[in-house]
Amino acid sequence: GGDIDAEAAAARSLGLADLSPLPRVGFKGRGTLDWLAGHDVSGIDDSNMAYSQPDGSWVARLAPTEVLVLSGIDEDSGLCDRLAKAWTGDADAGTDPGCYPVLRREANCWFLVTGDNSAAMFAKLCAVDLRPGHFAHGRIAQTSLARINAIIVRADLGEVPAYAVLGDSSFAEYLWDVLADAMVEFGGQPVGVAALRQLTGA
């Protein structure tokens, strides 16, 4: 709700955004990768890596049999909805997709931590070294963050380091408060999606 330019400036240093209202979905099962390839999702070659798609979405391969799909922050991003409809269509037609949907939107909150001070802030909460030189763009950590299980995906916004954080929805308020508290030392603050879009030029 603040000035977008000011929020974008804050996000370059250390920002925290709630992306929980945006679409996300998961798929799990022995045929997951083949099914996705059949629906124009490609390049998801390695586990614990996330891959940007043409519409700005991210497909995060958590394991050989499981993926997480995150909407892009651009309003035109529609991969999550397209895949969900495709799976339903296949199932209704009696075609075995070889996988089943995981309701990530209901199960997981989704925050985005941005800025040059992100890794230093995470060091207070997480044992994984998330510094850019050690944790590259697209890397995934399935780890403990502030004593709860979390998925951390490095998904930079242009030149700005950014980390998607997904945790159990029942811990959403706790996780937000912990992150917000850890940011105080570095002058971090909450930012909105409009400010994030400015970082990407969207």
C-alpha positions as a printed NumPy array, in Angstrom:
array([[  0.   ,   0.   ,   0.   ],
       [  3.024,   2.312,   0.001],
       [  4.808,   4.216,  -2.752],
       [  5.795,   1.69 ,  -5.42 ],
       [  9.15 ,   3.306,  -6.181],
       [ 10.037,   3.337,  -2.479],
       [  8.97 ,  -0.286,  -2.086],
       [ 11.008,  -1.315,  -5.128],
       [ 14.046,   0.407,  -3.63 ],
       [ 13.462,  -1.433,  -0.357],
       [ 13.103,  -4.734,  -2.228],
       [ 16.55 ,  -4.25 ,  -3.755],
       [ 18.013,  -4.203,  -0.245],
       [ 15.686,  -6.522,   1.696],
       [ 11.986,  -7.002,   1.106],
       [  9.317,  -9.502,   2.115],
       [  6.237, -10.128,  -0.025],
       [  3.257, -12.409,   0.534],
       [  2.59 , -14.255,  -2.723],
       [  0.146, -16.703,  -1.141],
       [ -2.81 , -15.4  ,  -3.225],
       [ -1.014, -16.355,  -6.465],
       [ -1.555, -19.755,  -8.148],
       [  0.645, -22.746,  -7.396],
       [  0.159, -26.453,  -7.868],
       [  2.139, -29.658,  -7.571],
       [  2.19 , -32.994,  -9.36 ],
       [  3.516, -36.268,  -8.022],
       [  3.874, -39.781,  -9.387],
       [  6.033, -42.022, -11.553],
       [  4.869, -40.388, -14.793],
       [  5.085, -36.76 , -13.698],
       [  7.994, -35.682, -15.883],
       [  6.686, -37.412, -18.993],
       [  3.215, -35.945, -18.475],
       [  4.62 , -32.439, -18.099],
       [  6.751, -32.872, -21.214],
       [  3.58 , -33.78 , -23.071],
       [  2.099, -30.451, -22.012],
       [  4.967, -28.276, -23.24 ],
       [  6.933, -28.094, -19.991],
       [ 10.573, -28.762, -20.792],
       [ 14.064, -28.441, -19.436],
       [ 13.345, -29.769, -15.932],
       [ 16.4  , -31.982, -16.015],
       [ 17.664, -32.079, -12.428],
       [ 16.127, -32.538,  -9.004],
       [ 16.421, -29.674,  -6.529],
       [ 16.472, -27.219,  -9.413],
       [ 13.776, -24.809, -10.606],
       [ 13.314, -23.775, -14.226],
       [ 11.737, -20.601, -15.548],
       [  9.025, -21.061, -18.178],
       [  8.092, -18.704, -21.055],
       [  5.145, -17.162, -19.156],
       [  7.301, -16.362, -16.11 ],
       [  6.205, -19.383, -14.077],
       [  8.699, -21.623, -12.321],
       [  8.686, -25.419, -12.425],
       [ 10.623, -26.726,  -9.428],
       [ 11.688, -30.358,  -9.591],
       [ 11.686, -31.565,  -5.993],
       [ 12.374, -35.208,  -6.889],
       [ 12.258, -37.442,  -9.984],
       [  8.58 , -38.037,  -9.236],
       [  7.486, -34.637,  -7.89 ],
       [  7.332, -31.059,  -9.131],
       [  6.062, -27.773,  -7.785],
       [  4.73 , -25.157, -10.204],
       [  4.763, -21.517,  -9.109],
       [  2.975, -18.772, -10.986],
       [  5.007, -15.868, -12.248],
       [  4.259, -12.46 , -10.764],
       [  3.17 , -11.188, -14.184],
       [ -0.611, -11.077, -14.529],
       [ -0.345, -13.03 , -17.813],
       [  1.209, -16.063, -16.114],
       [ -1.192, -18.98 , -16.522],
       [  0.784, -22.237, -16.485],
       [ -0.616, -23.434, -13.145],
       [ -4.207, -23.15 , -14.318],
       [ -3.414, -24.674, -17.711],
       [ -1.775, -27.734, -16.17 ],
       [ -4.54 , -28.199, -13.604],
       [ -7.154, -28.152, -16.372],
       [ -5.079, -30.501, -18.523],
       [ -4.807, -33.048, -15.717],
       [ -8.545, -32.907, -15.088],
       [ -9.198, -33.286, -18.809],
       [ -6.95 , -36.323, -19.065],
       [ -8.497, -37.949, -16.007],
       [-12.046, -37.267, -17.21 ],
       [-11.176, -38.775, -20.586],
       [ -9.976, -41.965, -18.928],
       [ -6.346, -41.295, -19.807],
       [ -3.89 , -42.173, -17.058],
       [ -1.68 , -39.099, -16.564],
       [  0.768, -41.163, -14.505],
       [  0.665, -38.541, -11.778],
       [ -1.754, -36.797,  -9.441],
       [ -2.115, -33.177,  -8.345],
       [ -0.801, -31.92 ,  -5.017],
       [ -2.867, -29.003,  -3.717],
       [  0.001, -26.678,  -2.923],
       [ -2.202, -23.581,  -2.874],
       [ -4.189, -24.992,   0.022],
       [ -1.26 , -26.669,   1.764],
       [  1.521, -24.085,   1.532],
       [  1.933, -20.394,   2.198],
       [  4.27 , -18.648,  -0.233],
       [  6.503, -15.722,   0.645],
       [  9.227, -14.04 ,  -1.398],
       [ 12.347, -12.603,   0.213],
       [ 14.279, -10.215,  -2.025],
       [ 17.382,  -8.088,  -2.004],
       [ 21.121,  -8.004,  -1.487],
       [ 20.783,  -8.671,   2.256],
       [ 18.58 , -11.749,   1.849],
       [ 21.276, -14.363,   2.377],
       [ 22.63 , -12.612,   5.474],
       [ 19.128, -12.547,   6.938],
       [ 18.555, -16.237,   6.148],
       [ 21.802, -17.116,   7.937],
       [ 20.038, -16.29 ,  11.202],
       [ 17.286, -18.838,  10.512],
       [ 18.613, -21.599,   8.281],
       [ 21.683, -23.862,   8.201],
       [ 21.891, -23.861,   4.383],
       [ 24.327, -21.326,   2.932],
       [ 22.107, -19.274,   0.607],
       [ 24.734, -16.757,  -0.461],
       [ 24.677, -16.219,  -4.239],
       [ 28.146, -17.685,  -4.649],
       [ 27.056, -20.908,  -2.952],
       [ 23.365, -21.133,  -3.883],
       [ 22.851, -20.386,  -7.546],
       [ 19.845, -18.972,  -9.366],
       [ 17.328, -21.821,  -9.714],
       [ 18.632, -23.907,  -6.822],
       [ 16.204, -25.482,  -4.343],
       [ 16.737, -26.254,  -0.662],
       [ 14.298, -28.518,   1.143],
       [ 15.308, -27.701,   4.665],
       [ 14.391, -26.472,   8.133],
       [ 13.745, -22.745,   8.386],
       [ 13.089, -21.294,  11.824],
       [ 12.385, -24.884,  12.979],
       [  9.72 , -25.685,  10.409],
       [ 10.031, -27.601,   7.149],
       [ 10.314, -25.293,   4.167],
       [ 11.104, -25.238,   0.478],
       [ 13.385, -22.398,  -0.595],
       [ 13.753, -21.641,  -4.297],
       [ 16.186, -19.039,  -5.581],
       [ 14.224, -17.191,  -8.277],
       [ 15.869, -13.825,  -8.926],
       [ 13.943, -10.811, -10.184],
       [ 16.185,  -9.398, -12.868],
       [ 19.436,  -8.491, -11.124],
       [ 17.863,  -8.653,  -7.651],
       [ 18.409, -11.833,  -5.601],
       [ 15.088, -13.389,  -4.629],
       [ 14.068, -16.483,  -2.696],
       [ 10.639, -18.097,  -2.755],
       [  9.803, -19.623,   0.622],
       [  7.02 , -22.185,   0.971],
       [  5.923, -23.622,   4.293],
       [  2.924, -25.35 ,   5.789],
       [ -0.088, -23.041,   5.683],
       [ -0.786, -23.666,   9.359],
       [  2.53 , -21.933,  10.153],
       [  1.986, -18.967,   7.809],
       [  1.564, -16.315,  10.486],
       [  4.487, -17.678,  12.507],
       [  6.772, -17.806,   9.477],
       [  5.865, -14.277,   8.365],
       [  6.538, -12.919,  11.853],
       [  9.884, -14.727,  12.104],
       [ 11.04 , -13.418,   8.736],
       [  9.841,  -9.897,   9.479],
       [ 11.663,  -9.941,  12.822],
       [ 14.897, -11.249,  11.28 ],
       [ 14.788,  -8.451,   8.702],
       [ 14.768,  -5.619,  11.221],
       [ 18.532,  -5.752,  11.703],
       [ 19.009,  -5.088,   7.973],
       [ 16.288,  -2.471,   7.572],
       [ 14.04 ,  -4.84 ,   5.625],
       [ 10.339,  -4.231,   5.137],
       [  7.22 ,  -5.725,   3.523],
       [  6.726,  -4.924,  -0.157],
       [  3.913,  -5.462,  -2.639],
       [  3.655,  -7.331,  -5.919],
       [  3.577,  -4.09 ,  -7.933],
       [  7.033,  -3.236,  -6.59 ],
       [  8.303,  -6.707,  -7.509],
       [  7.017,  -6.29 , -11.045],
       [  8.949,  -3.049, -11.303],
       [ 12.159,  -4.959, -10.567],
       [ 11.553,  -7.201, -13.567],
       [ 10.274,  -4.456, -15.839],
       [  6.894,  -6.19 , -16.064]])
